[in-house]
Amino acid sequence: MDSETNKKLPVTDPLKSEGKEKNGSAMTKQGAYAAISYMASAVLLVMFNKAALSSYSFPYANVITLFQNMSNNPARLVSFKTLLHSLPLALSYLLYMLITMESVRAINVPMYTTLRRTTVAFTMIVEYLLTGQKHSLRVVGSVGIIILGAFVAGARDLSFDAYGYAVVFVANICTAVYLASIARIGKSSGLNSFGLMWCNGIICGPILLFWTSFRGDLEAMRNFPFLFSPGFQVVMLLSCIMAFLINYFVFMNTTLNSALTQTICGNLKDLFTIGFGWILFGGLPFDLMNVVGQSLGFFGSCLYAYYKLKGQ
């Protein structure tokens, strides 16, 4: 019964997986497509989330998370055995979504993206603990440059907020665990990106619905003054669409490449996120140290991308 039900979900092609292992660590064209698509959707998602939470002052981040989760849940059947196998991934995904959403609210966009760059260190550690993945000295060196850039960029942050910084670092840990779980469970489950997204949705959806109802967020949302504003509704719709796309490309990028590559892609897209965030939302005065730090981080990310494309 379980095998028959699993056939209803998208599964990975064992021949492609075997070929990927033989090709080594060099990034394929499909992997490059997944990485670029992720970066584009990630920039837009941060902008739409920030617009809803800050520009419209929408106070219910958990409700946005619930709507985004519902957009990832197609109507298909899956066996209990498959759901149980993907449970650790779904729970790490739930923490990743909730804490990341709170971190976007708690801090300005430029410093948010700066601190998020330190996720690479957490990802390398968690990836090694869960999958035994090791990296070359060149890759480790490029990651070191990224982390150095993050510290330089944040060294003279005039808008320092202890709570905001703490939430971002917790989000970094959750992100590292989530990405490493994709790499591990994605391969062992036999499901592709859509299958993994479905399992996440079917497990996390009821939990989020209960939590938002228990907190009274769904009831309180009815009194939100911009609830029926066309601008706010468009922002929410686009946020859900981007959430679906980014989840798909996160799974695709992590399984085709690696958890660390996914994290580095997050750093590469930060240049655009910082620029748009600075222009649209402000929140951080110009500082030369910040510019130098951002440049270092971007340079380290480019080095990593070069080494991966060369298979080093």
QUICORBEL-V455558 format. One record per run of one state. SS is the DSSP state (A for helix, B for strand, O for the rest). FROM is the first residue (numbers start at 1). TO is the last residue. Records with the same first field share a line. If there is no record, write none. Layout:
BEGIN
SS: FROM-TO + FROM-TO
END
This chain:
BEGIN
O: 1-1 + 7-10 + 12-13 + 23-28 + 56-60 + 71-79 + 86-86 + 107-108 + 117-118 + 132-136 + 155-161 + 190-190 + 192-192 + 216-216 + 222-229 + 257-258 + 269-269 + 281-287 + 310-312
A: 2-6 + 14-22 + 29-55 + 61-70 + 80-85 + 87-106 + 109-116 + 119-131 + 137-154 + 162-189 + 193-215 + 217-221 + 230-256 + 259-268 + 270-280 + 288-309
B: 11-11 + 191-191
END
